[in-house]
Amino acid sequence: PIDQYALNDRATKYALLFIALTFATVFAFEAVSRRRVHPVQYGFVGLGLSIFFLLLLSLGEFLGFGVAYLSAASACTLLLTLYSYWVLGGAGRAFTFGVLIAALYGAMYAILNMEQAALLIGSVLLFAVLAAVMLAGRRIDWHEISSPKPVPPVDPETLARMGAV
């Protein structure tokens, strides 16, 4: 069996990938829902994810790795799900986002506890995620999403009423 510090070390090695997958999920919701997510909001999501690893380490010293992982993952999943309610605009999107985050935490826990097949399982899961994103985004017009929207002209009467002229 691997001790809790080795498991924490392995979890930290997956941190960048874990955060990137979560940002990709937020971006996918942003593209599909046409709601704009500000870079500061991405930053808050990233901080929420980063704190998971700090909670995991600190709680693990008192509770053991399994309970610490469950506690930290549950707290961060709840935080990100609640935050996504406002950022992504609605309970349905927030619920879906929360389920995806919980699944991501579950997959990472499973990978961390596999010694021999961790790289293989992780690689296959990444391939599956990439394939799913590529298939889900195949009909999205990326040029339309990334291009600035034209601002309609304001007539002189409206400007005069606003005191701008």
KAMOTA-V794870 format. One record per backbone hydrogen bond with DSSP energy under -1.0 kcal/mol. CO is the residue of the C=O (numbers start at 1). NH is the residue of the N-H. If there is no record, write none. Layout:
co->CO nh->NH
co->CO nh->NH
This chain:
co->3 nh->7
co->4 nh->8
co->5 nh->9
co->6 nh->10
co->7 nh->11
co->8 nh->12
co->9 nh->13
co->12 nh->15
co->14 nh->18
co->15 nh->19
co->16 nh->20
co->17 nh->21
co->18 nh->22
co->19 nh->23
co->20 nh->24
co->21 nh->25
co->22 nh->26
co->23 nh->27
co->24 nh->28
co->25 nh->29
co->26 nh->30
co->27 nh->31
co->28 nh->32
co->29 nh->33
co->30 nh->34
co->38 nh->42
co->39 nh->43
co->40 nh->44
co->41 nh->45
co->42 nh->46
co->43 nh->47
co->44 nh->48
co->45 nh->49
co->46 nh->50
co->47 nh->51
co->50 nh->54
co->51 nh->55
co->52 nh->56
co->53 nh->57
co->54 nh->58
co->55 nh->59
co->56 nh->60
co->59 nh->62
co->59 nh->63
co->60 nh->64
co->64 nh->68
co->65 nh->69
co->66 nh->70
co->67 nh->71
co->68 nh->72
co->69 nh->73
co->70 nh->74
co->71 nh->75
co->72 nh->76
co->73 nh->77
co->74 nh->78
co->75 nh->79
co->76 nh->80
co->77 nh->81
co->78 nh->82
co->79 nh->83
co->80 nh->84
co->81 nh->85
co->83 nh->87
co->84 nh->88
co->85 nh->90
co->90 nh->94
co->91 nh->95
co->92 nh->96
co->93 nh->97
co->94 nh->98
co->95 nh->99
co->96 nh->100
co->97 nh->101
co->98 nh->102
co->99 nh->103
co->100 nh->104
co->101 nh->105
co->102 nh->106
co->103 nh->107
co->104 nh->108
co->105 nh->109
co->106 nh->110
co->107 nh->111
co->108 nh->112
co->109 nh->113
co->111 nh->114
co->117 nh->121
co->118 nh->122
co->119 nh->123
co->120 nh->124
co->121 nh->125
co->122 nh->126
co->123 nh->127
co->124 nh->128
co->125 nh->129
co->126 nh->130
co->127 nh->131
co->128 nh->132
co->129 nh->133
co->130 nh->134
co->131 nh->135
co->132 nh->136
co->133 nh->137
co->137 nh->140
co->140 nh->142
co->141 nh->145
co->142 nh->146
co->143 nh->147
co->155 nh->159
co->156 nh->160
co->157 nh->161
co->158 nh->162
co->159 nh->164
